Amino acid sequence: MFRMALIGGLPKEVQMALENVVGLANKPQREGEDHIRHFTEKYNSRLAVKMKRQKSSRNASSSWR
């Protein structure tokens, strides 16, 4: 029950990835946490890259003004 509440608080992209893990609700605690951690870290990495690109593009466009 706690695991499902935790998943409900994660970003939608992470929730969707976790939905594809067969039997996640029935996995041992450690294994379930490993899946949650993996997809959360993957999401955070993608978000960091996206934010870095946006920052770079803003800096490049502001130099032309």
DRENPAMAR-670119 format. One record per residue (C-alpha): residue number from 1; chain; y, z, x. Coordinates in steps of 0.1 Angstrom, whole numbers, plus 2048, in hexadecimal, padded with zeros to 3 digits. Layout:
N
<node num="NUM" cadena="A" yy="Y" zz="Z" xx="X"/>
...
***
This chain:
65
<node num="1" cadena="A" yy="800" zz="800" xx="800"/>
<node num="2" cadena="A" yy="818" zz="809" xx="81C"/>
<node num="3" cadena="A" yy="810" zz="7E8" xx="82D"/>
<node num="4" cadena="A" yy="819" zz="7D4" xx="80E"/>
<node num="5" cadena="A" yy="83A" zz="7E7" xx="80B"/>
<node num="6" cadena="A" yy="841" zz="7E0" xx="82F"/>
<node num="7" cadena="A" yy="83A" zz="7BB" xx="82B"/>
<node num="8" cadena="A" yy="850" zz="7B9" xx="80D"/>
<node num="9" cadena="A" yy="86E" zz="7C4" xx="822"/>
<node num="10" cadena="A" yy="869" zz="7A8" xx="83C"/>
<node num="11" cadena="A" yy="87A" zz="786" xx="83C"/>
<node num="12" cadena="A" yy="86B" zz="76C" xx="824"/>
<node num="13" cadena="A" yy="860" zz="757" xx="841"/>
<node num="14" cadena="A" yy="84B" zz="774" xx="850"/>
<node num="15" cadena="A" yy="83D" zz="77C" xx="82D"/>
<node num="16" cadena="A" yy="832" zz="759" xx="829"/>
<node num="17" cadena="A" yy="821" zz="758" xx="84B"/>
<node num="18" cadena="A" yy="80F" zz="779" xx="843"/>
<node num="19" cadena="A" yy="803" zz="76B" xx="822"/>
<node num="20" cadena="A" yy="7EE" zz="753" xx="836"/>
<node num="21" cadena="A" yy="7DB" zz="76F" xx="849"/>
<node num="22" cadena="A" yy="7BA" zz="772" xx="837"/>
<node num="23" cadena="A" yy="7B2" zz="795" xx="82C"/>
<node num="24" cadena="A" yy="7D1" zz="7A5" xx="83B"/>
<node num="25" cadena="A" yy="7D1" zz="7C1" xx="822"/>
<node num="26" cadena="A" yy="7AD" zz="7CA" xx="82C"/>
<node num="27" cadena="A" yy="7B1" zz="7C9" xx="851"/>
<node num="28" cadena="A" yy="7B2" zz="7E9" xx="866"/>
<node num="29" cadena="A" yy="7D4" zz="7F8" xx="86B"/>
<node num="30" cadena="A" yy="7D8" zz="7ED" xx="88F"/>
<node num="31" cadena="A" yy="7CD" zz="7C9" xx="888"/>
<node num="32" cadena="A" yy="7E5" zz="7C6" xx="86A"/>
<node num="33" cadena="A" yy="802" zz="7D4" xx="87F"/>
<node num="34" cadena="A" yy="7FA" zz="7BA" xx="89A"/>
<node num="35" cadena="A" yy="7FD" zz="79E" xx="881"/>
<node num="36" cadena="A" yy="81E" zz="7AC" xx="873"/>
<node num="37" cadena="A" yy="82C" zz="7B1" xx="896"/>
<node num="38" cadena="A" yy="822" zz="78E" xx="8A1"/>
<node num="39" cadena="A" yy="833" zz="77C" xx="884"/>
<node num="40" cadena="A" yy="851" zz="792" xx="885"/>
<node num="41" cadena="A" yy="856" zz="78C" xx="8AA"/>
<node num="42" cadena="A" yy="851" zz="767" xx="8A5"/>
<node num="43" cadena="A" yy="86C" zz="767" xx="889"/>
<node num="44" cadena="A" yy="884" zz="77B" xx="89F"/>
<node num="45" cadena="A" yy="87F" zz="762" xx="8BC"/>
<node num="46" cadena="A" yy="887" zz="745" xx="8A6"/>
<node num="47" cadena="A" yy="8A5" zz="756" xx="897"/>
<node num="48" cadena="A" yy="8B2" zz="75E" xx="8BA"/>
<node num="49" cadena="A" yy="8AF" zz="73A" xx="8C5"/>
<node num="50" cadena="A" yy="8C0" zz="72E" xx="8A5"/>
<node num="51" cadena="A" yy="8DD" zz="746" xx="8AA"/>
<node num="52" cadena="A" yy="8E1" zz="73C" xx="8CE"/>
<node num="53" cadena="A" yy="8E3" zz="717" xx="8C4"/>
<node num="54" cadena="A" yy="8FD" zz="71F" xx="8AA"/>
<node num="55" cadena="A" yy="911" zz="733" xx="8C3"/>
<node num="56" cadena="A" yy="90F" zz="716" xx="8DC"/>
<node num="57" cadena="A" yy="91A" zz="6FC" xx="8C3"/>
<node num="58" cadena="A" yy="937" zz="712" xx="8B7"/>
<node num="59" cadena="A" yy="942" zz="716" xx="8DB"/>
<node num="60" cadena="A" yy="940" zz="6F1" xx="8E2"/>
<node num="61" cadena="A" yy="953" zz="6E7" xx="8C3"/>
<node num="62" cadena="A" yy="96E" zz="701" xx="8C9"/>
<node num="63" cadena="A" yy="975" zz="6F3" xx="8EC"/>
<node num="64" cadena="A" yy="981" zz="6D2" xx="8DC"/>
<node num="65" cadena="A" yy="99C" zz="6E3" xx="8C7"/>
***
